[in-house]
């Protein structure tokens, strides 16, 4: 274990140091997690950083520049990319999605059918949506799309059978959109919140509007300007040794290898570039992204988006200023739901008391399926990045625990 706490920036150094002891004892020494890395910053300056555990089976300790699969922490980056195009006047939040992706023009709302009867597929019955799906629905997950791993409906069964979310499958991003266009959505856009492939569809919008492949757009317009040299869809050969092993939890077996760093699927360019979950990054790279957000869209003299755009993205955009506890149809969510709204690519805390964890109204955050997480608190001017590689993300209450420890260290 190696960590550093400065004790400046309005934190108590001894209390910050508790974080490392807690992670080591509860998660690393117990074998619940293979490794962990945490960064806590105030006003963009690192107040605490620690790396614990081993990067790979039988390997050395976790290096400070290790690479992690960030999964759904890709979503805020895709959302920023879209808002860059909004700022250029090329698209708007109330643009109907089918204006850019005509493949989705005829999508209806599920009204029965689907599934199988005596091994024969049953056609879907649909009804017209109450209104067209808008770009804002993609950003806030009110589109009616779903995820195959929810395993709740005949619609997500169809996603599974078609392999819609396989990044190394047979579908490019455009072909993925075309297949989605043949399936119903689960509800009329805006009627509910459901965690979904919406941000993957948003990535297709970014491609179509910009005329650039998604990886090229990210590299040229976000990663290079922000100095994020360790963030990509495909890990370059000369950086592969820094990629950590990745695990999944299997009932009765515990931690099982999911993707070894040395032979990782992330070393190949995916067929389908996933704006919803495809990126690999480092803690320090993602810190640069968070610093840009906290500073109102700018870092080191380079502006990515305007200050008011960040303000707009981090407001609650759920209809009627609702929260996820009220609107979520999702079996699975990266968030506990009470007192939490959703902005344009981030969850947003609207009522701190209802979350039952210390924090600030207006704080925004998200996480990934491999248990990575970040939050940005614009009131206290804190940001945190937590990295590990263990799915699913909801087996341990580690995000709540870390937040409690961080806020308890404020002086």
N, C-alpha and C positions, 0 to 999 in steps of 0.2 A: 504494500500500500504506500502510495506517495501522494501527498497533498500539500497545498499551501494556502494559508489564510492570512490576509494582510492585516485584518483588524481595523482597517480604515473604512471609508465609505459609509460610516454610520452603522457598521456591524460590530458585534462583540466577537472577537477572534476565537475565544474559547468555545462560545456557543456554535460558531460555524464549524469548528473542528469536531463537534459532536456528530455532524453529518457523516463523516468518514467512518467513525467508530460504529455508528448505527448500521451503515451499509455493510461494513466488513462483518460484523457479528451476525446480523439478521439474514443477510442475503448471500454474501460471498463465502464465508467460512461454512455456512450451512449447506452450500451447494445449490441453493435455490436459483441463483444467477451465476453465470460463468465469469462475469466481469461487470464493471460499472465505471462510468466516467461522469463527473458532474462539474459544471461551471456555473458560478453565481457572480453576477456583475451588477454594479450600480453606476448609473450615468455612463454606461459603456465600458467602464474599467473593471477588470476582473478582481473581485474581492476574495474568491475562493475557487480553487481548482484541484481536483483529485482524480487519480486513475487507480483502480483497484482490480485485482484478479488477473487472470491470464487471457491473452488475446485468442490463443488457439490451444486445442488439446495437446498437452505435453510440451507446450511452447513457453516462451518467456512471458514476463509480466506485460500487462497492457501498456502500450506506449502512448504518450501524450498526443501523438499525431495519428492514432489509429483511425481506420475508416469503418463506418457503420452503415447498414441498410436503414434508411430513415423512413421508408414506407410512407405513411400518410402525412408526415411532416413535409412531403413534397407538395401537398395541396396548397399551403400558403404561397409557395413560390409560383405555382401555376396561376393562382389568383392575382398575384402582383403582375405577372406577365400580361394577363387579360386587362388589368386596369391601366397598364402602360398604353395599350391599344385604345382604350376608352379615352385617355388623355389626348391621344392623337386625333380623336374625332372619327375613328374608323368603325366603331361599334359603341353601343350604349347598354346600360343595365336593363332598359326596357325593350331592347331589340328582341323580337321573337327569334328563338333559337333556329327555327327552320329557314329564316332569311339567310343564314350563313351555312347551315347544314340542311339542305332541302331533303335529304334522306329521312329526316324526322318529321316531315310535314304531315303525314297521314297517321301518326301514332295516336291510338285510342286508349281509353282508360279501361282497365280490366273489369269485366262484367260477368265472369263465369268461364267455365271450360278450362282448357289446358290440361296438363297431366296425362295420365294413361288409364285406359279402360280395356281390360283383357289384352294388355301389351300393345294396344294400338293408341297412337297419340290422338288426343281429343282437341279439336281446334279451339282457339281462344274466342270468346265473345267479348266485344268491346262496345263502349259508348263514347261519343265525342267528349273531349275535355270541356270544362266550363269556360276556359280561356286558353289561349296558346301558352306554351312553355316559353318563359322569358330567360334571358341570360342571368338575371338575378336569382332565378330558381336553381341554376347550376351552382352558383357560388354559395348559396345558403342551404343546399340539399332539400329543397322543396319541389323538385322536378317531377317526382313520381317514379324515378328510376330506383333500382335497388342494388344489392350485392348478392352474389350467389351463396356466400357463406352464411347468410342469415337463416337459410333453410326454414322459411316460414310459409312460403306461398308457391303456387304453380308458376308464377313469373320468375322467381329466383331459381326454381328448378330448371326452367328453360335456359337461363344464363349458364348454369352448370353444364347442362347437356351440350350446349354450343361452345363451351370453353371460352366464353367471352372475356374472362379476366386473365387468361394465360398470356403473359408477356412474351414468352418464347413459343407461342402456339402458331397457328396458321394464319392469324388475322393481323393486318397492319392496322394502324389507328383509323384510317378511312374505312377499311372493311369492317372494323368493330362498330363504327357508327352506322354503317349500312345494315348490319345484323340487328342492332338495337332498334332500328326503324321498322323492323318486321314484328316486333314484340309489343305487347301493351305496357303502359305504365301502371303503377299500382293505385294511383289516385290522381285526381285532377290537380295540376300544378298550383302550388300555394296552399293546398288544403291541409297538408301535414308535413312533418319533417321525417325524412328517412335517410340514414347514412347510405351512400350509394356511389355508383360510378359517375356521378355528375361531374366530378372534377376531371375525370378522364375525357368526358365529352367536352369540357371546357378547354382541355389541351388540344383537342381537334379543332375547336373554334380558333384558338391562338394560331395554329398551323395555317388554317384556311384564310384567316384575315391578314396574317403577316406575309403569307407566301413562303414561309420558311419551315423546315422540319423543326419539331419541338425542341430537340436537343441542341440544334444550332441556334435557335432563338434564345434559349436559356444561356448558352455559353457566351454569345455575343452581347446580349443586352442586359444580363443580370450578373452572371458569374465573373466574367472578365472585368467589368466596371467595379464590382465589389471586392475584387481580389480573392474570389472563392475558387482557388485552383484545385481544390480537392473535392469538388462536387460534380457528379456526372451520372448518367444512366449506365455507362459501361466503364468499369475500372480499368485504367490503362495497365498494360503488362508490367511497366516499371513501378507501379504502385500497389500491385496485387499483394505483395508480402505484408502490407499494412492492413489488409482487410481481415476483420475478425471472423471467427466461427459464429454460426448462427444456429439457435436451437428452438425446439418447440416442446411444449409440455404435453405429455401423453398420460392419461389417467392410468394409474397402476404401475407406470414405468418411470414417471418423473421426466427429467430433462433428456431429450433425444436429439441427436444431431439433425439439423434441417438442411443446412447449406455450409459445407466446410469452406473456410476462406481460401485455401490453396487451390481448390478446384471449383470455385464459385460460379453459379449461373450468371452472376453480375459481371463476370469477366467477358461475357459475350454481349454484343449489341442486341437488344431485344427487338423482335419483329414489331411489337406494339409498344410504342413509347408511352409510358403511363404517367400522365400528369397527376394522377391520383395517388401514386405510390412507388414509382420506379427508381428514385434517386438513392445514391450512396453519397455520404458526406462525412465531414469530421466535426467534432465539437467546436473547434475554433472557426471553421468556415461558417457553421450555422450561427455562431455568435456574431459574425459579421452581418449576416442577414438580419438578425434580431436588432443589432445596433442601428442598422439602416431604418428599420421600422420605428424604433424608439426615438430616433432623431428626426422623425417626420419625413422619411423618404430619402434621406441623404446620408452618405458616409464619406469621410475624408475628401470632401469637396466634390464628390460625384453624386448627382441627383438621379435617382431611379424613378420615383414618382413624387408628386407634390404633397405638401403637408396636409392639405384638405382631403386628398385621396386616402391617405392613411386614416384620417379621422372618420371618413365615410365607411371605410372597410371595417373599422373596429367599433361601429355602432351595432346595436341589435337590429337585425333586419327581419326577424320573424314577424309575420302578420299580427297586428294588434299588440305589438310589443310583448308577445307571448314568450314562454320559456320552453325548453326542451322537455321538461317533465309533462307539460300540457300537450305538446305537439308531436312528440316523437312516436313513430310507429316502429322504431328500430329495436330489434332484439339486441343488437350490439352497438355500443357507442364508446367513443374514446373519452366520454365525459360522464360524471355523475350529473344528473339532469336538473335538479331543483336550483332555481336562482341563476340559471345559465341560459343566455340567448345565443343566437348565432349571427355573425356578421358576414362579411364577404371573404370567406376562406378561413375564418377563425371562430372558435367558440368565444363568447364574451360574457364575463360575469356581470350580471345585472343586479343581483341582490346577495350581498356577501353573507348575511345571516342565514339565508336558506341553504347555502352551500355547506355550512357548518365547518368551514375551514378558514383560517385567516386569509385576508386578501384585500383587494380594492375593487370597488365598482369601476368597470371600464377596463379591467385587466383582460387580456386576450391570450389564447393558447391553443394548442392541439398536441396530438401525439401520434405514434405509429404502432402498427400491430406487433412489432418486435420490442415493445415496451419503452421505446424512446419517447421523450416528451420535452416540451419547452413552454415557458410562459413569459409574457411581457407585461409588466405592471407600470403604466405610464404615470400613475399617481406617485408611487414610491420610487419610480425610475429604476426598477430592478428588472433584470432578465435572467432566466435560468435555462440551461440546456442539460438534459440527462440522457446518457446513451448507455444502452446494453443491447443484447440480441437474444430475446426470448419471447416467443409467441405462445398463447395470445396475450394481449396487453392487460387483460382484466383479471389475471389469476392472483395478483398480489396488489395490496392497496398502496403501493410504493409512491405513487404521484402525490396522494394526499399526505403521506408521511413526510415526504421531502418538503412540500410546501409549508407544513407546520413547523418543521425544523428551521427552515430559512427565515420565515417571518418571526419566529421566536428569538432569532439572533439580531434583529433590528434594535438599535438603541435610540 
